[in-house]
Amino acid sequence: MEDKKTDNTFIGIDIIPDNEELRVQRLREYDILDTPREGAFNHIAAMATHMFQVPIALISLVDVDRVWFKANIGMEGVESVPRGESLCSLAVLSNDMTIFEDATNEPCLLANPLVSGNFGLRFYAGAPLVTSDGLNIGTICVVDKTPREFAESDQKMLANLASIVMDEIELRYLKRKTSQEGSAA
């Protein structure tokens, strides 16, 4: 039987980091996947669309085989996408920001259905959501169907938003944990 490598690649790039098992375990500890939308996350994504003047901003969490959106401004109705199609899958591979100012100029993206298909993705900038122990569990990203430049000052703002998102995730986790400990006592 042939190994189905497409589940672990994104246009020929291995999207499974070396720390995948630990990364996914940490993501699941947050108990945030498949939870209802929450105001703080939605507000941060909405702010990002205004700050960067883009139609789409997402707070995404990269699970084993999908990228799930905790906040989604501009692609309402889409809750997740396959991991092998999402540019957020690439963004968790590095602690650096992932930026494609014009996706059509990136050979590794030309076969991606979000770039080559009807969606027409041209610009993507994603800052990793990094846990306190250094694991990349997702991104906050901004997307446009028009190519654009993303200056260093923009990168710093997006990185700051990623820090705020992680603070919110950690706060949500601590509240849940404290509540569980209080009810167990």
N, C-alpha and C positions, 0 to 999 in steps of 0.2 A: 504494500500500500504506500502511495506517495505521501510524503510529509507536506502538509499544507502550510508552506512558509509565508503565504500572503497574509496570514493573521498577525505575523510579527514584523512585517515590513511596511514601509511607506515609500512607494516608488523606488524599491531597491535599497532603501536605508533601513537598517535594523532599528526598530523603535522600542525595543525592550532594553532598558538600562540594566547595568550589572546588578544593581540593588533592587530589582523589580519586586522580588518577594517581600522584602522589608518595606519597600515603598507602598505597595498595595495593602499590606497589613496595617501600616500607619494610617493610610487613607481610611480604611474601614473602621479603625478605632475611633475616628471622629464621628462615626455614625451620621454622616451627612448625605450620603448618596440616596437618591430617590425620596428626599424629604420635600415638603412643600416649599414654595418660593418664600423668601423672607425679605422684609423691608430693607434692612441694612444692605444686603447684597444687591438687591434691585436698585437701590439708590446709588450705590457705588458704580454699577454698570451704567446707569443713566447719566451720572456725572461724567463718566468717561466719554460717552457719545458727544456730550456738549464740549468738554475740554478739548477733544481732538477733532471735533467737527466731522465725525464719521457716523454712518447710519447703523452700525452694528457694534455692540460691546458684549462680551460674554465672560462670565466667571465659570470656568470649566474645570472639572475634576476628571483625571485620566484613570479610569478603571482598567481591568484586565483586557476587555475586548471592546470597550466603548469609551467615548468621552461624553460625560453627562454635564448638563448646564445647570448650575445652581442659580445663576441669573442670566437672563437672555433678553437683551434689548435689540430689537431690529430683526430677529428671526423667530418671533413668537410662534408657538405651536410646535417648535422643534425642541424636544427634550434631550436628545442625545444623537450622536453620529458614530458610525463605526470607527474604532481607533485607527485603523489603517487609512482612513480618508481625512482625518482631522490634522490640521497643522499644529494643534495643541499637543499632539503626540510627539512632535519634533521638539517643541518648546520645553518639555520636561526632561529632555536628554542633557540639558546644560543649565548651569546657573546663570548664564548670560541671557540677555534678551534675544528673542528670535524675531528677526525683521525681514520682511520681503516687501520692498518698496514697489516693485512691479513683478508680480508672480509669473508673468509671461516671459520674463527674462531669466527665470530659474529653470534650467533643464530638468532638475529633479521634480519639479511641480507640473510640468506640461501635461502629463498623463493623469494628474489628479482631477477627479470629476468636479470638484468645487472650482477649479481653475478653468478646465477645458469645457465644462458643461454649461448648462443654462444659468447656473448661479453667477458665474462670471467674477469670481474673486480675483482681485488684482493686488490689494494691499493687505498685509497682515503684520501686526506687531503684538507679540505676546511676552509678558513677564511671568516667570515661574512663581508659583506659590510654594514657598519653601518653609518646611516645618522647622521648629526650634532645633531639631536634631539633623537638619541639613538634607531632608528628603523632598524632592519636587513632586508634589501631588496633583498639580494642575496649573492653570494660568488665569490671568486676567488678560484678555486680548481685545484689540480693536481691529475692525475689518472694514474694508471699503471695496467697492466695485470699480474704483478709479485709482490709478497709481498715485502715490504721494510720497513726499519726503518725510522722514521722521528724525528730527533734529535731536541732538544730545539732550537738550532741555526737555523735549517730549519723552525721551527715554527715562529721564530721572522722574518725571511726573508719573509715568506708568509704573515704574518700580515702586514709587511711594504708594500708589494705589494697591499694588500687590501686597505690600506690607500691611496696609489697612485691612485688606481682605483676610490675610492670615491672622491678624489680631482678632478679627471677628470670628473666624473659625475656632481659634483657640479659646476665646471667651465663651462661645457657644458650647464647646466641649467641657470646659471647666464648670459652667453652670449645670450642665446635665450630670456630670460626675458628682458635684456637690449635692444635687438634688437626690441622686441615687443613694449616696452615702447617708444623707439625712433621713431618708425613708427606711433605710436598713437599720438605723440605730434605735 
